[in-house]
Amino acid sequence: MRHVPYAFVLDALHPTAIETQPMFGSLAIYRGEQIVMVLRDRKNDPDNGVWLATTEEHHRSLHREFPNMRSISILKGAVTGWQVLPADAEDFEEAALHACELVRKRDPRIGKVPKRRPPRAKKPAKRASRKT
């Protein structure tokens, strides 16, 4: 990935052992097996910001700490665990830093183990036809 969006987030997560991985033009952040955040900064995208990996049961308590947190619009209204701290919010940097603090403290509301997709079944090899 050429551009690391919101690089201050990576600095704020230090000294937590994290790994990053490009994901759909964004940057996913993992702590061990758990994905904790995705940093998204794409041209003209209303969902730019810090995506928090959480579950629906934690939305209400997290919203009290992050009043501008909202569902991700590209998920078409489906309620998912993913919530965004929007980059265009007045308190974006403060909220992102607070989310990093929660990740460093291993707050159980942030982070989830991604579902593993079953491996694709291999198609049987085509037999070469023999002419006799």
Residue pairs with C-beta under 8 A, 6 or more apart in sequence:
1 22
1 27
3 41
4 10
4 20
4 27
4 39
5 26
5 27
5 39
5 40
5 41
5 48
6 39
6 41
6 49
6 50
6 87
6 96
8 93
8 96
8 97
9 29
9 37
9 39
9 50
9 96
9 97
9 100
10 18
10 20
10 29
12 96
12 97
12 100
12 101
13 29
13 100
13 103
13 104
16 31
16 103
16 104
17 31
17 32
18 29
18 30
18 31
18 36
19 29
19 30
20 27
20 28
20 29
20 30
21 27
21 28
21 30
22 28
23 38
25 40
25 42
26 38
26 39
26 40
26 41
26 42
26 51
27 38
27 39
27 40
28 35
28 37
28 38
29 35
29 36
29 37
29 38
29 39
30 36
31 103
31 106
31 111
33 113
34 53
34 111
34 112
34 113
35 53
35 111
35 112
35 113
35 114
36 52
36 53
36 103
36 110
36 111
37 50
37 51
37 52
37 53
37 99
37 103
37 110
38 50
38 51
38 53
38 82
39 50
39 51
40 47
40 48
40 49
40 50
40 51
40 84
41 48
41 87
42 48
46 73
46 86
47 72
47 73
47 74
47 84
47 86
48 86
48 87
48 88
49 84
49 85
49 86
49 87
49 88
49 89
49 92
49 96
50 84
50 85
50 87
50 92
50 95
50 96
50 99
51 72
51 82
51 83
51 84
51 85
52 62
52 69
52 82
52 83
52 84
52 85
52 99
52 110
53 81
53 82
53 110
53 111
53 112
54 62
54 81
54 82
54 83
54 109
54 110
54 111
54 112
55 81
55 109
55 112
56 79
56 80
56 81
58 109
58 110
59 83
61 109
62 69
62 83
62 109
62 110
63 69
65 98
66 83
66 85
66 95
66 98
66 99
67 91
68 85
68 86
68 89
68 90
68 91
68 92
68 95
69 83
69 84
69 85
69 95
70 83
70 84
70 86
71 77
71 79
71 80
71 82
71 83
71 84
72 80
72 82
72 83
72 84
75 82
81 112
85 92
85 95
85 96
85 99
86 92
89 95
99 110
102 109
102 110
103 110
103 111
